[in-house]
């Protein structure tokens, strides 16, 4: 959490909303996630975000889970609800919100490819299936993670191959690979009419996004998802509509000042 952008994003929103709160980042050692959840109870915190590697452990430590968090077995947002703590996961919904707000893209009836099956990849698969995608192909190096993620896509989820990129309307990279094309994707399969999203935002333009832009495809990095999933968390805690434009501007300015992007 030391280098988390979440305090930049959330504190800008709290100032805009005139809410006298502060969003702080804390490093939690591996295995200490349940104690961090207990701190929400003990200190009367208004909410908590969770990042890797604690999302699964927090899912087991809260009192209740939303259906999305239960399906993923992972929590990125903890919301006090009376005497209980509710675990939610806003990653997938944040991804969909970014697609709609920044690209006017509706997954309904579209063919989608998700590269990678980690936590972010699984959240995207579940969200795309829930949004009515016609086909969600999951591409991974190892079979078991791909099968697990594909099951989240229910009737439209399947294990795919890099060749599926050629027929996709939406291509999402959810792997950590930035300096080369991930999972043997062929640049020749990228084309105009596609939207190619890399969930990484550092660097701002990955090798995949550079290749997609050269091929005439629309591109986006992970900054939109980062901002929109944060906005959804903020709304859960405050009951206020999140000032998304302010949140995005704050993180863009911070990255520019840091020499990133």
C-alpha positions in Angstrom: 0.0 0.0 0.0 3.0 2.3 0.3 2.7 3.5 -3.3 -1.1 3.3 -3.5 -2.8 6.0 -5.5 -6.0 5.5 -3.5 -5.3 8.3 -1.0 -4.8 10.8 -3.8 -8.1 9.7 -5.5 -10.3 9.5 -2.4 -9.0 12.6 -0.5 -9.6 14.7 -3.7 -13.2 13.4 -3.7 -13.7 14.1 0.0 -12.5 17.7 -0.4 -14.8 18.2 -3.3 -17.8 16.8 -1.3 -16.9 18.8 1.8 -16.7 15.6 4.0 -14.3 16.0 6.9 -12.7 12.6 6.6 -9.2 11.5 5.7 -8.3 8.4 3.6 -5.1 6.8 4.8 -3.0 3.9 3.5 -1.7 1.3 5.9 0.7 -1.6 5.2 -0.7 -4.9 6.5 1.7 -7.8 6.8 0.7 -11.1 5.2 -1.6 -13.1 7.5 -2.8 -10.0 9.4 -5.9 -9.2 7.2 -8.3 -10.4 9.9 -6.8 -8.0 12.4 -7.1 -5.1 9.9 -10.8 -6.0 9.6 -11.2 -6.0 13.4 -9.7 -2.5 13.4 -12.7 -1.3 11.4 -14.9 -2.4 14.3 -12.6 -1.2 17.1 -11.9 2.2 15.7 -15.3 2.9 14.1 -13.8 3.4 10.6 -16.2 4.5 7.9 -14.9 1.9 5.5 -11.9 0.1 4.2 -10.3 -0.7 0.8 -8.3 -3.9 0.4 -5.6 -4.6 -2.1 -3.5 -7.6 -3.0 -2.6 -10.0 -1.3 -5.4 -9.6 1.2 -8.6 -9.7 -0.8 -9.3 -13.4 -0.2 -8.5 -13.3 3.5 -10.7 -10.3 4.0 -13.6 -12.1 2.3 -13.3 -14.8 5.0 -13.1 -12.2 7.8 -16.1 -10.0 7.2 -19.6 -10.9 8.4 -21.4 -10.9 5.0 -20.6 -10.7 1.3 -22.3 -9.2 -1.6 -23.2 -11.7 -4.3 -20.3 -10.4 -6.5 -17.8 -10.7 -3.7 -19.1 -14.2 -2.8 -18.7 -15.3 -6.4 -15.2 -14.0 -6.7 -14.2 -15.0 -3.1 -12.4 -11.7 -2.9 -13.2 -8.3 -1.3 -11.8 -4.9 -2.2 -14.3 -2.8 -0.2 -15.5 -3.2 3.4 -18.6 -1.3 4.4 -20.0 -1.0 8.0 -23.6 -2.1 8.0 -25.1 -1.7 11.5 -23.2 -4.1 13.7 -21.9 -6.1 10.8 -19.2 -5.6 8.1 -20.2 -6.1 4.5 -17.6 -7.2 2.0 -18.0 -6.0 -1.6 -15.9 -6.1 -4.7 -16.2 -3.0 -7.0 -13.5 -4.0 -9.5 -15.8 -5.5 -12.2 -18.4 -2.8 -11.9 -15.7 -0.1 -12.0 -14.4 -1.7 -15.2 -17.8 -1.6 -16.8 -18.3 2.0 -15.6 -15.0 3.1 -17.2 -15.9 1.4 -20.5 -19.3 3.2 -20.6 -18.1 6.6 -19.4 -14.9 6.9 -21.3 -15.5 4.8 -24.4 -19.3 4.5 -24.8 -18.7 0.7 -24.9 -21.5 -1.6 -24.0 -20.5 -5.3 -23.7 -24.0 -6.6 -24.5 -23.9 -8.9 -27.4 -20.1 -8.4 -27.9 -17.3 -11.0 -28.2 -14.7 -10.5 -25.5 -11.3 -11.9 -24.7 -9.7 -11.6 -21.2 -6.0 -12.3 -21.0 -5.1 -13.6 -17.5 -7.2 -15.1 -14.7 -5.9 -13.4 -11.6 -8.2 -11.4 -9.3 -8.7 -8.6 -11.8 -9.2 -10.9 -14.7 -11.8 -12.9 -12.8 -13.7 -9.8 -11.8 -13.7 -8.6 -15.5 -15.0 -12.0 -16.7 -17.9 -12.0 -14.1 -18.8 -8.4 -15.0 -18.7 -8.9 -18.7 -21.0 -12.0 -18.4 -23.4 -10.1 -16.2 -23.5 -7.2 -18.7 -24.7 -9.5 -21.4 -21.6 -10.3 -23.4 -22.2 -12.9 -26.1 -18.8 -14.6 -25.6 -16.1 -14.3 -23.0 -12.9 -16.2 -23.8 -10.3 -16.5 -21.1 -6.7 -17.0 -22.2 -4.1 -18.2 -19.7 -0.8 -20.2 -19.6 -2.1 -22.7 -17.1 -5.4 -24.6 -17.6 -6.8 -24.6 -14.0 -6.9 -20.8 -13.5 -8.4 -20.3 -16.9 -11.1 -22.9 -16.3 -11.9 -21.3 -12.9 -12.2 -17.9 -14.4 -14.3 -19.2 -17.4 -16.8 -20.7 -15.0 -17.5 -17.2 -13.7 -18.7 -16.3 -17.2 -21.5 -18.9 -16.8 -23.0 -19.8 -20.2 -20.9 -17.4 -22.2 -17.5 -18.1 -20.5 -15.0 -20.5 -22.0 -11.3 -21.2 -22.1 -9.9 -19.6 -25.2 -6.6 -19.2 -27.0 -4.7 -16.1 -28.2 -6.2 -16.7 -31.7 -9.6 -15.6 -30.3 -8.2 -12.0 -30.2 -8.7 -11.9 -34.0 -12.5 -12.0 -33.7 -12.9 -10.0 -30.5 -14.7 -6.7 -30.1 -13.0 -6.2 -26.7 -9.6 -7.4 -25.6 -8.6 -7.0 -21.9 -5.1 -7.6 -20.6 -5.3 -8.6 -17.0 -1.7 -9.9 -16.8 1.2 -8.0 -15.3 3.1 -8.1 -18.7 3.8 -4.6 -20.0 6.9 -4.7 -22.1 5.8 -7.4 -24.6 2.6 -8.8 -26.0 1.1 -11.0 -23.3 0.2 -14.7 -23.7 1.5 -15.0 -27.3 -1.0 -12.5 -28.7 -0.3 -11.9 -32.4 -0.2 -8.2 -33.3 -1.8 -9.1 -36.7 -5.0 -10.1 -34.8 -5.5 -6.5 -33.6 -7.6 -4.3 -35.9 -9.8 -1.3 -36.2 -13.2 -1.6 -34.5 -11.7 -3.3 -31.5 -11.3 -1.8 -28.0 -8.1 -3.0 -26.4 -7.8 -2.3 -22.6 -4.7 -3.0 -20.5 -5.6 -3.0 -16.8 -2.1 -1.7 -16.1 -1.7 2.0 -15.9 2.1 2.1 -15.3 3.4 2.4 -18.0 0.6 4.5 -19.5 1.2 2.7 -22.9 2.1 -0.9 -22.7 3.4 -3.0 -25.6 -0.1 -4.3 -26.2 -1.6 -0.8 -26.3 1.1 0.4 -28.6 0.5 -2.5 -31.0 -3.2 -2.0 -30.9 -3.0 1.7 -31.6 -0.7 1.0 -34.6 -3.3 -1.4 -35.9 -6.0 1.2 -35.6 -7.8 -0.2 -32.6 -9.2 2.0 -29.8 -7.1 1.7 -26.6 -7.3 2.4 -22.9 -5.1 1.7 -19.9 -6.3 0.8 -16.4 -6.6 4.3 -15.0 -10.3 4.4 -15.8 -11.0 1.2 -13.9 -8.9 2.4 -11.0 -10.9 5.6 -10.7 -14.3 4.2 -11.2 -13.9 1.3 -8.8 -12.8 3.8 -6.2 -15.8 6.0 -7.0 -18.1 3.1 -6.3 -16.4 2.4 -3.0 -16.7 6.0 -2.0 -20.4 6.0 -2.7 -20.9 2.9 -0.6 -19.3 4.6 2.4 -20.7 8.1 2.1 -24.0 7.7 0.2 -22.9 10.6 -2.0 -22.4 10.5 -5.8 -18.7 10.4 -6.3 -17.1 13.3 -8.2 -15.4 11.1 -10.8 -13.9 13.9 -12.9 -12.2 15.4 -9.8 -10.9 11.9 -8.8 -9.5 11.3 -12.3 -7.9 14.7 -12.5 -6.3 14.3 -9.1 -4.6 11.0 -10.1 -3.6 12.2 -13.5 -2.0 15.3 -12.0 -0.2 13.2 -9.4 1.2 10.8 -12.0 2.3 13.7 -14.2 4.1 15.3 -11.2 5.7 11.9 -10.4 6.9 11.6 -14.0 4.6 8.7 -14.8 2.3 8.6 -17.8 
